Structure formats: structure tokens, C-alpha cells
Amino acid sequence: MSRIVMKFGGTSVADLDRIRNVARRVARAAAAGHEVAVVVSAMSGVTNQLVGWCQALSPLHDAREYDAVVATGEQVTAGLVAIALQELGVEARSWQGWQIPLLTDGAHGRARIDRIDGAALIARMQNGQVPVIAGFQGLGPDHRVTTLGRGGSDTSAVELAAAIGADRCDIYTDVDGIYTTDPRIVPKARRLPRIAYEEMLELASVGAKVLQTRSVELAMKERVRVQVLSSFAEAEGCDLPGSLVVDEDEILEKEIVAGIAYSRDEAKMTVKRVPDRPGIAAAIFGPLSEAGINVDMIVQNVSDDGTTDMTFTLGRSDLARARQTLAAQQGQIGFADLVSDAQVAKISVVGVGMRSHAGVAATMFRTLAERSINIQVISTSEIKVSVLIGADYTELAVRALHTAYGLDAA
């Protein structure tokens, strides 16, 4: 049978009844003969509470102690799930990151995984035991607990799946798969039975919330097959079909467009009347990088008078810091003004089929024009076209594009 990693998010383990439900799912997989490892998040709301306590005591808290506090959420869940499995007659044992060990770098609060020794886990699984692993945490070079940042439990699960040679990593969440777009905006959105790593990575990076970007990057790098399933949907005691994230070669019929993603967490900034000379882009974006501000779409408009306007997008939460950073460099850069707009949204069309089909961007531009939606910035990659529009037009744009590319369910 298969070796499977089953990962359960915060809503899946939100209370004791849901933990019992998780235990029943795991017990069924183990009874079917699979070797199973479980990765769990903290119970819904617990991590936010722990973070809030740290911030209330000290806004500039020690990151090492922050990790010591915040990592306890997953530790509690792992122990409870192990107890629930034992109650069902399944041999189970909880594991913290340092016990595996899951080794990370020293960036407390946002650590990255360096190496996982899966030997002990494999030995336990081969002997019929189910390891229940606290996600989101590891052991840093200072021998202290580290946490992996946003989406860290998904990242833990995928990396563990690679380390133990799992056939698949099943991620259970509150949705039953990956859809062509947000079903709350487009009721006719379709669940995708399979989606390529590259498509999922692009969708995750431009606003899709189902999987976190780092976990998809790892899955693609390690060629771990990831399945997204609902924790709450069952048919006669079995999981309903979800969505598989796989290599492009496993998808027989490739759609030109796999999905439409959107992000409302965007802002636009324009550096006005900058001298048009070599090195000016580095002078602008260097300080932003040093300040830890990620920039996405960039457009440069050169004027006849020897100046240029530089427009770029960034996270809305970084807007004030970006303005402060550039204002401090005005003398060195020599710009005339900074103009910003937080009322924007990024809409993206993604699909590996774009490589072999022309006209995808033209369809997007024509569809938006027909709805009188103005495009402010455009960015493209091999399998993605993104545009920046006014935030008020987000839902109209998503619905119109979903229809234009033939993605509506029959």
C-alpha cells in the first residue's frame, strides 16, 4: 500500500469533535494498510491568541521567546490527536519538530527548513505506528525551537513527505479542492481534478489562498504529489475527490487557462520625474529591498525632458514603510514626488496552455475593455498575465474573465 502524509489545518482540528473526526480519517487510512504520518496545525484561533499575548507584553519581543510561545499551539494539537487515535485502538505517538529532528536556519519567526532526518519516522511507520507531528516548527542552529512563518504547517508536511519518500501528501482544509476561481465570487467555478505545479505556484503567488507559496515551491522541487481535500465532506465514510497538484506530464488534457486569481492586498506607488540615467532603478529598488519590501509589477515611462516616472506595486501593508524609505532617499534619487494608491487589485490569468496558444492576453484586455475597466499596470510571465485595476472592479473583472475563458461550469 501507499505511504501517505496527512496534514490537517486549524479549522480541521478546531475543537475536540473535529479532532475525533480527524482521528477517524487517519484510522481508516491505517486500517486500509497505508503507512501514515500526520502533520497538524494549531487549533483554529490559538496561534493568533499566542501571537497577541507576545505583542501585548512587548511589541519588540525577543524572536526566540516568541517562537517558544507560538510553537506550543501545534504541540497541544499533536498530543490531542495522538490521544484520540489511541482511543480508537491505533498505535500513535506525538512528535515535536526537534524530536525528528527537523532542522532549520536561525531566522526565528520565519525559519526555512535545512534538512529532515526521516529515518526514525520511517522505522516507526514500518512497525505500524502513526507519528503525529507538530507542524510549523523545527530546531535552529542555536538548538532552540524555530517557527516557519505563515503557511509553515503546509511547508512542514510537504518537506516531511519528501524526507520519508511518501507517495502523496494530503492536505485537508475547509475547501474540497482547487477551483478555477473563488466560488464565493463565481458560483459557476469548477473544481480542478488536477493542476500542474507551475500553475498552482503562480495562482498561490498572485492571491489564491488554498496552498501557501513555499509549500508549492517545495512540492515542485521535490516532486511530491499534493492532494487538497475537505475535512468536512464525506461520502459513505470516504473522502470525496479533491484536487491533485502534480507534474505537468500527468495532466492529459491541458486547459489554456487553469484559473483566475485576484489579490486585494495590493498598492501602487509612482516615483515622479526621476532623472533618466543609468543606475536609477537600483537607487530606487535597492533601499526598498534592504527594508524588506517586496516589489512586484514595475512600469517605467520615459519623458522627452530627460525624466521618467517609475510605477510599481507592493503589498498594501508595506505602503507606509516604502514611502518613508524612499522619502529618506529623495536627495540621492532626485525625484519630484511620490504618489500612491491603495485602492487597487491585481487580477491574474494562469495556465500552462498559454505556452502554445496565442491571444490569451488579448482576450483579457478586450474583456476588461468591454466592461469599461481601466488597466493601470500589466505584467506577464510564460504562463501568467496579471493586470492592476481599481479595487471596486475586482468581482466584475473576475466573473467576466472566468466566462470569457470558458471556465464556467455547465
Secondary structure, DSSP 8 states (H G I E B T S, - for coil): --EEEEEE-GGGGSSHHHHHHHHHHHHHHHHTT-EEEEEE---TTHHHHHHHHHHHH-TT--HHHHHHHHTHHHHHHHHHHHHHHHHTT--EEEE-GGGTTEEE-S-TTS--EEEE--HHHHHHHHTT-EEEEETTEEE-TTSSEEE--TTHHHHHHHHHHHHTT-SEEEEEESSSS-BSS-TTT-TT--B-SEEEHHHHHHHHHTT--SS-HHHHHHHHHHT--EEEEESS-EETTEE---EEEE-GGG-SS--S--EEEEEEEEEEEEEEEEE--TTHHHHHHHHHHHTT--EEEEEEEE-TTSEEEEEEEEEGGGHHHHHHHHHTTHHHH--SEEEEEEEEEEEEEE-GGGGG-S-HHHHHHHHHHHTT----EEEEETTEEEEEEEGGGHHHHHHHHHHHTT-S--
